[in-house]
Amino acid sequence: MADRSVGTRIKQYILNNGISQSFVSTKTNIPTNTLNAILNGKRNLLAEEYFLICEALGVPLQTFKDAEKQAS
């Protein structure tokens, strides 16, 4: 579902909004090292993780996918 570029868009979003990776890790129960690898494009983002991250950030599921369409 989601690819590495989605992870980097999530990273940019949390940086722009002053959200810490540890906050997202705690809210999603995704280990910090795993989350960091996702956000830095070193690991693919699973669909379940994407749902958890969007829920933790309080954003609609399309938030990071829409950017993909807009960039085209």
C-alpha positions in Angstrom: 0.0 0.0 0.0 2.4 2.7 1.2 5.9 3.1 -0.1 9.1 4.7 1.1 8.1 8.2 -0.2 5.0 8.1 2.0 7.3 7.5 5.0 9.4 10.5 4.1 6.2 12.6 3.7 5.1 11.5 7.2 8.5 12.4 8.5 8.2 15.9 7.0 4.7 16.3 8.5 5.8 15.4 12.0 8.9 17.7 11.7 6.7 20.6 10.4 4.2 20.1 13.2 6.7 19.8 16.0 5.7 16.2 16.8 8.4 13.9 18.1 9.1 10.4 16.7 8.9 9.1 20.3 5.3 10.4 20.6 4.3 8.7 17.4 6.1 5.5 18.5 4.3 5.5 21.8 0.9 6.2 20.3 1.2 3.5 17.6 3.2 0.9 19.6 5.7 0.8 16.7 9.2 0.5 18.2 11.2 3.7 17.8 13.9 2.1 15.7 11.3 0.6 13.3 9.5 4.0 13.0 12.8 5.7 12.4 13.7 3.2 9.6 10.3 3.8 8.0 10.6 7.6 8.2 14.1 7.5 6.7 13.2 5.2 3.8 15.2 2.3 5.1 12.1 0.1 5.6 8.8 -0.3 3.8 5.7 1.0 5.6 3.1 -1.7 6.1 -0.6 -0.8 5.6 -1.4 -1.5 9.3 1.4 0.8 10.4 0.2 3.5 8.0 -3.3 3.3 9.6 -1.9 3.5 13.1 0.3 6.5 12.2 -2.5 8.4 10.6 -4.7 7.7 13.6 -2.0 8.8 16.0 -1.5 12.0 14.1 -5.2 12.6 13.8 -5.1 12.9 10.0 -7.3 11.3 7.3 -5.8 8.2 5.6 -5.5 10.2 2.4 -3.3 12.9 3.9 0.0 11.4 2.7 -1.3 9.6 -0.4 -2.8 12.8 -1.8 0.6 14.4 -1.9 1.7 11.7 -4.3 -1.2 12.7 -6.7 -0.5 16.4 -6.3 3.2 15.9 -7.2 2.3 14.2 -10.5 
